[in-house]
Amino acid sequence: MNAKISCLSAALLFTGAFAAGANAEYRCAPAPSAIDQRACDAAKQGPDSLRRFVQRWDIKMSNLYFPDYVDARTAQSWDAKQALAQPTSEDGVKVASNEKR
């Protein structure tokens, strides 16, 4: 019984270590290669730009992953840019209404 528990515990330990190593690593601090630097530059432009860059390189059989180039600061930057880009009613945007003309 103890041998089975020991083997099971060891298997769970190795499985947990492997799963922890499978998480995405942030590659923009500092970028290790020229491709990574270009991906980081695309990430600074926005999520759509990074998505296009990663998809373009995936076609060329490169191992680029979207989450590798996004950290909390990058995501906050994207959210701030999106919030600034959304028009408000004060910007003179005409809203449709059902009033008769």
LUMDOMI-413319 format. One record per residue (C-alpha): residue number from 1; residue in three letters; x, z, y. Coordinates in steps of 0.25 Angstrom, whole numbers, plus 2048, in hexadecimal, padded with zeros to 3 digits. Each point is the difference from the previous one (the first is absolute). Layout:
# LUMDOMI-413319
+-----+-----+-----+-----+-----+
|   i |  aa |  px |  pz |  py |
+-----+-----+-----+-----+-----+
| NUM | Ala |   X |   Z |   Y |
...
+-----+-----+-----+-----+-----+
//
This chain:
# LUMDOMI-413319
+-----+-----+-----+-----+-----+
|   i |  aa |  px |  pz |  py |
+-----+-----+-----+-----+-----+
|   1 | Met | 800 | 800 | 800 |
|   2 | Asn | 80B | 803 | 80A |
|   3 | Ala | 807 | 7F3 | 7FC |
|   4 | Lys | 7F4 | 7F8 | 804 |
|   5 | Ile | 7FE | 808 | 80D |
|   6 | Ser | 80F | 7FE | 803 |
|   7 | Cys | 7FF | 7F1 | 7FE |
|   8 | Leu | 7F3 | 7FF | 807 |
|   9 | Ser | 806 | 807 | 80C |
|  10 | Ala | 80C | 7F8 | 800 |
|  11 | Ala | 7F8 | 7F3 | 800 |
|  12 | Leu | 7F7 | 805 | 80B |
|  13 | Leu | 80D | 804 | 808 |
|  14 | Phe | 806 | 7F2 | 7FF |
|  15 | Thr | 7F3 | 7F9 | 803 |
|  16 | Gly | 7FE | 808 | 80C |
|  17 | Ala | 80E | 7FD | 805 |
|  18 | Phe | 7FE | 7F1 | 7FD |
|  19 | Ala | 7F3 | 800 | 808 |
|  20 | Ala | 806 | 807 | 80C |
|  21 | Gly | 80B | 7F6 | 800 |
|  22 | Ala | 7F6 | 7F5 | 800 |
|  23 | Asn | 7FB | 803 | 80E |
|  24 | Ala | 803 | 7F7 | 80C |
|  25 | Glu | 80C | 802 | 808 |
|  26 | Tyr | 801 | 7FE | 80F |
|  27 | Arg | 80A | 7F5 | 802 |
|  28 | Cys | 800 | 7FF | 80F |
|  29 | Ala | 809 | 80C | 803 |
|  30 | Pro | 80A | 7F9 | 7FF |
|  31 | Ala | 7FD | 7F3 | 7FA |
|  32 | Pro | 80A | 7FD | 7F5 |
|  33 | Ser | 7FF | 7F1 | 800 |
|  34 | Ala | 7FD | 7F4 | 809 |
|  35 | Ile | 7F3 | 7FE | 7F9 |
|  36 | Asp | 7FC | 80E | 802 |
|  37 | Gln | 804 | 800 | 80F |
|  38 | Arg | 7F7 | 7F3 | 802 |
|  39 | Ala | 7F4 | 808 | 7F8 |
|  40 | Cys | 802 | 80C | 809 |
|  41 | Asp | 7FF | 7F7 | 80C |
|  42 | Ala | 7F4 | 7FA | 7FB |
|  43 | Ala | 7FA | 80E | 7FE |
|  44 | Lys | 802 | 803 | 80E |
|  45 | Gln | 7F8 | 7F4 | 804 |
|  46 | Gly | 7F4 | 805 | 7F8 |
|  47 | Pro | 7FA | 800 | 7F2 |
|  48 | Asp | 7FC | 7F2 | 800 |
|  49 | Ser | 80E | 7FB | 803 |
|  50 | Leu | 806 | 809 | 7F5 |
|  51 | Arg | 7F6 | 7FB | 7F6 |
|  52 | Arg | 803 | 7F2 | 803 |
|  53 | Phe | 80F | 803 | 7FF |
|  54 | Val | 7FF | 807 | 7F3 |
|  55 | Gln | 7F7 | 7F5 | 7FA |
|  56 | Arg | 809 | 7F5 | 804 |
|  57 | Trp | 80C | 807 | 7F9 |
|  58 | Asp | 7F8 | 804 | 7F4 |
|  59 | Ile | 7FE | 7F1 | 7FD |
|  60 | Lys | 810 | 7FF | 800 |
|  61 | Met | 800 | 80B | 7F5 |
|  62 | Ser | 805 | 80B | 809 |
|  63 | Asn | 7FD | 80E | 7FE |
|  64 | Leu | 7FA | 804 | 80D |
|  65 | Tyr | 7F4 | 80A | 801 |
|  66 | Phe | 7F7 | 802 | 80C |
|  67 | Pro | 801 | 80F | 7FF |
|  68 | Asp | 80F | 800 | 800 |
|  69 | Tyr | 800 | 7FD | 80F |
|  70 | Val | 7F5 | 809 | 805 |
|  71 | Asp | 801 | 80E | 803 |
|  72 | Ala | 7F7 | 80A | 808 |
|  73 | Arg | 807 | 7FC | 80D |
|  74 | Thr | 7FD | 7F1 | 7FD |
|  75 | Ala | 7F2 | 802 | 7FC |
|  76 | Gln | 7FD | 809 | 80D |
|  77 | Ser | 806 | 7F4 | 808 |
|  78 | Trp | 7F7 | 7F6 | 7F9 |
|  79 | Asp | 7F4 | 809 | 803 |
|  80 | Ala | 804 | 802 | 80F |
|  81 | Lys | 801 | 7F1 | 802 |
|  82 | Gln | 7F3 | 7FD | 7F9 |
|  83 | Ala | 7F9 | 80B | 809 |
|  84 | Leu | 806 | 7FA | 80C |
|  85 | Ala | 7FB | 7F2 | 7FC |
|  86 | Gln | 7F2 | 803 | 7FD |
|  87 | Pro | 7F7 | 7FD | 80D |
|  88 | Thr | 7F7 | 80B | 806 |
|  89 | Ser | 7F3 | 7FE | 807 |
|  90 | Glu | 808 | 803 | 80D |
|  91 | Asp | 808 | 7F3 | 7FE |
|  92 | Gly | 7F4 | 7F8 | 804 |
|  93 | Val | 7FD | 7FC | 7F1 |
|  94 | Lys | 7F2 | 7FA | 800 |
|  95 | Val | 7F7 | 806 | 7F5 |
|  96 | Ala | 7F4 | 7F9 | 7FB |
|  97 | Ser | 7F3 | 805 | 803 |
|  98 | Asn | 7F1 | 7FD | 7FD |
|  99 | Glu | 7FC | 7FF | 80F |
| 100 | Lys | 7F8 | 7F4 | 805 |
| 101 | Arg | 807 | 7F8 | 80A |
+-----+-----+-----+-----+-----+
//
